[in-house]
Amino acid sequence: MASHDKATGSWLVLGLPIALGLAWITQGTGVIGNDLERNIWIPDELTMPLRVQAAYNDERIFFRYRWPAEHAHVYHDMLRYEGGNWVRHGASRAGPDPDGTYEDRVTMLVDDGGVPDFGRYGGYITVGDRMRFFTDSASPAEVTAHPHLGETLGLTEVQKHLPETRHDAADWRSVVDAETLAAQREAGYFLDLWHWRAGRSNPIGASDDQWVGEDRFGDAGQGPFTTNWDGATSQPRWMFDPETTGTHALRWEDVQAEQIDFDGLYYLSRAMAVEFDPNHSWQDGDVIPRRLLDEGEGSRSDISVHGDARWADGHWDVTLVRDLDTGSPLDDKAFREQGIYDIGIAVHRNATGSRWHYVSHPHSLGLGRHADIQAQRIDGDAPDWGDVWFEMTLFYPGQVDWPLLISRAHAGAPDIAAGKPVRPRHSERQLALYGVEMEFNDTITRQWGLTLFAGLLAMLGVTLALLPTFRPHRRGDHS
């Protein structure tokens, strides 16, 4: 019996430390951190407030947005001269730009009933398989090789798109044929996208006008900015006109100071630009915007800034205006008296781009009819806004895509199949927490698997250690 006791002790002495070690390895501290290489960055605040007003007259519709922002980020995509080279600052990246050179933005998706799921699930339906900046995003080589997205459209990333533009919503590659895409658009199966940018449109009183179908597109015509970069010579195409601005370039220390004079010089527009002079005595720290602002044309220039869109006292206050009916039914959703529409709003702040934004639930908008947001009917050319706002909460959506939501991995998939809307069932806080959970889903799943393995191994060790105790004893074993 002494040998049995010794074996039992050995199992316990060896097994318990091993089990505890495995528990520590698999569980660790319980803290999962940001991982920029895997496109994971979680904002400190998971929700934020937004106030909205709407008004219209016989010809135009107005939307006013007001949201808190600690700083106004208006510099975007800048070229800094350093050591004889022009270095880019402000390209899209995971999380906030370390130099603060990424503009604040507000975007609004609009539908008139042509995309029924949008009114129930909002922007979630535009987030498809292997989107850009997701951990499992499709590679540029994969997208470039696609016969429609790459070879026809010239894309290198999977961007926003609608589910019915794919044969299989869970496969970004399965784009329906061109004839079907054209028919969908003519039938109104697209979302109108209003896109205001603090750096690339606001200084010239404009907003970009886009739409979402099998991808995100600009409306027909010319947008409010173009690229100020000559790839062949690795230098800007244009610089500031010293005769009209008094300078050839901005200074990097001024860009970094985050002190904005909205009536001063912080952008480069066609009216103040001249052809770049490579022979000028450029100094380290000289800065030229990589975007040249210009008046747009065609359908893409339909939306304008009404009044001054400014940041003051910790808040942005932006008003946009557009014709009720732009005459471009393949680009825009027309607004009409007694109409009901669905909208979803997103805000980028804190120098973040791409999917690191805050989004809203879908909300209804009514022109002369009851809705979440009731547009005010006015007789003059400009609204007298007053203090009546629609208050909404925006949330960080994380890595939650439409294929996940309609799959068996999501407990709410049967409700989506039944057409039950998301807003009565989930608060913004709940959706934000779910989004964060999905950011780390692979890590959490792996940890649970390792924990299960460690637990089973520990149970096996204890069982083997105690097994001799339960064996039957022969006479004389107690001697």
C-alpha positions, 0 to 999 in steps of 0.5 A, spaced: 500 500 500 505 504 501 507 504 493 500 506 492 500 512 496 507 514 493 504 514 486 498 518 488 502 523 491 506 523 485 500 524 481 498 530 485 505 533 486 506 533 479 499 534 476 497 540 480 502 544 478 502 542 471 494 544 471 495 551 474 501 552 469 496 550 463 491 555 467 495 561 467 498 560 460 491 559 457 487 564 461 493 569 463 491 575 466 484 575 462 486 582 458 486 582 451 490 588 448 490 592 441 494 589 436 495 594 430 498 589 426 491 585 426 487 591 425 485 591 432 484 597 436 478 599 441 476 606 442 476 608 450 469 610 449 464 605 446 459 610 445 458 617 443 452 622 443 449 626 436 444 631 435 440 632 429 435 636 426 432 636 419 428 642 415 426 642 408 422 647 403 419 647 396 426 646 393 431 643 398 432 639 404 437 641 410 440 636 415 444 639 421 449 635 426 452 636 432 457 632 436 462 632 441 470 632 439 476 634 444 480 637 438 478 639 431 482 634 426 482 638 419 489 636 416 488 630 412 494 626 408 499 631 408 506 631 405 512 633 409 519 635 406 524 631 410 532 630 408 530 631 401 524 627 400 517 628 401 514 624 406 506 622 407 502 623 413 495 621 414 494 614 410 489 610 412 491 605 418 488 602 424 486 606 430 488 614 430 493 617 426 499 618 431 500 625 427 493 627 428 493 628 420 486 624 419 480 629 418 474 628 422 468 626 418 460 625 418 457 620 413 449 619 412 446 613 409 439 614 406 434 610 403 427 611 400 424 603 401 428 600 396 433 597 400 428 594 406 433 591 410 437 597 411 431 600 415 431 594 420 439 593 421 442 599 418 449 600 416 450 592 418 448 590 411 453 594 408 459 590 411 460 584 407 465 578 407 473 580 408 472 587 408 478 592 408 481 593 415 478 587 418 483 582 421 481 577 415 480 582 410 482 580 402 488 581 400 490 587 394 492 581 390 485 577 391 481 583 389 485 586 383 484 579 380 477 579 381 474 580 374 469 585 376 471 588 382 479 588 380 479 588 372 473 592 371 472 597 377 480 597 378 479 596 386 484 593 391 480 592 397 473 590 399 469 596 401 461 597 403 456 593 399 449 590 399 448 583 400 443 582 394 449 584 389 452 577 391 450 570 389 452 568 396 452 574 402 458 570 405 462 570 399 465 577 397 467 574 390 460 572 388 458 578 385 452 578 380 452 579 373 453 586 370 446 586 367 443 584 374 447 590 378 444 595 373 437 592 374 438 593 381 440 600 381 434 602 376 430 599 381 432 603 387 436 597 390 442 602 392 443 607 398 445 614 397 451 616 401 452 623 404 460 624 406 462 631 409 469 631 410 473 636 415 479 637 410 477 634 403 471 638 402 469 643 408 474 648 407 470 650 400 463 649 402 462 642 399 460 635 401 462 629 397 456 625 394 456 617 393 452 611 393 453 604 395 451 598 391 456 592 389 461 597 392 462 604 394 462 609 388 462 617 387 456 619 384 457 621 376 462 627 375 467 630 379 468 630 387 471 636 391 478 634 391 483 630 387 490 627 389 496 632 389 502 627 388 506 626 382 508 618 382 513 619 377 517 624 380 515 623 387 513 630 389 507 634 389 504 637 383 502 643 386 504 648 391 501 654 395 501 660 390 506 665 394 503 671 391 496 670 393 498 666 400 504 669 402 508 662 403 510 656 399 508 651 404 505 650 411 510 648 417 509 641 420 510 644 427 503 648 426 500 642 423 502 638 430 499 644 434 492 642 433 490 650 433 486 651 427 484 658 424 478 656 420 479 663 416 486 662 415 491 657 411 490 650 413 488 647 406 490 647 398 485 649 393 485 650 386 484 658 387 491 658 391 495 653 388 500 654 382 505 648 379 510 645 384 517 648 383 522 643 385 528 648 385 525 652 390 529 652 397 525 647 401 526 646 408 525 640 413 518 641 416 515 644 410 508 641 408 504 641 402 497 638 403 497 631 398 489 633 396 488 639 392 481 642 393 476 644 387 469 645 385 466 639 383 461 638 378 455 634 376 451 629 380 457 628 385 457 636 387 450 636 389 451 637 396 453 643 399 455 646 406 450 651 409 453 657 413 459 655 416 461 648 419 465 649 424 468 646 431 468 651 437 467 649 444 469 642 444 463 641 438 462 640 431 456 643 428 455 642 421 449 643 416 448 640 409 443 642 404 441 639 397 436 639 392 430 635 394 430 632 387 437 632 384 434 629 377 439 623 378 435 617 380 441 612 379 445 616 384 441 619 389 434 618 393 429 624 392 425 627 398 418 628 397 412 631 401 409 626 405 415 621 404 418 616 409 425 615 409 431 611 413 437 614 415 443 611 418 449 616 421 456 615 422 462 620 425 469 619 425 473 623 430 480 623 434 484 622 427 481 615 426 479 613 419 476 607 415 472 602 420 474 606 426 468 610 427 461 610 431 455 608 427 447 609 429 441 605 429 437 606 423 432 611 424 426 614 420 425 621 417 419 624 415 417 630 411 410 632 413 409 625 416 410 622 423 417 619 424 423 618 429 426 625 426 421 630 423 423 634 418 421 642 419 417 645 414 420 652 412 417 657 407 424 661 407 431 659 404 434 657 411 431 654 417 430 657 424 433 651 427 431 653 435 433 648 440 429 642 438 433 636 437 433 629 435 438 625 440 441 619 438 447 615 441 452 612 436 456 606 438 463 603 436 461 597 431 467 592 431 468 587 427 461 585 426 459 583 418 453 581 415 455 574 414 456 573 421 449 576 423 445 571 418 449 565 420 448 560 425 454 563 429 449 568 431 443 567 436 439 572 433 440 570 426 433 567 426 430 573 428 433 577 422 430 571 418 424 573 420 425 580 419 425 583 426 428 589 427 435 590 431 433 597 435 427 594 439 432 588 441 439 591 442 441 598 445 447 601 443 451 599 449 450 592 447 452 592 440 458 596 442 460 590 447 458 585 442 463 588 437 468 588 441 467 581 443 468 580 435 474 583 435 477 578 439 473 572 437 479 568 435 483 569 441 477 568 446 475 561 442 482 559 442 483 560 450 476 557 451 479 551 447 486 551 451 482 552 458 478 546 456 484 542 454 487 544 461 481 542 465 480 535 462 488 534 463 487 536 470 481 531 471 485 526 468 491 527 472 487 527 479 483 521 477 489 517 475 492 519 482 486 517 486 484 511 482 488 506 487 484 508 493 478 505 490 481 498 488 479 492 492 483 490 498 485 483 499 486 480 506 492 482 509 493 488 505 493 492 511 499 489 515 
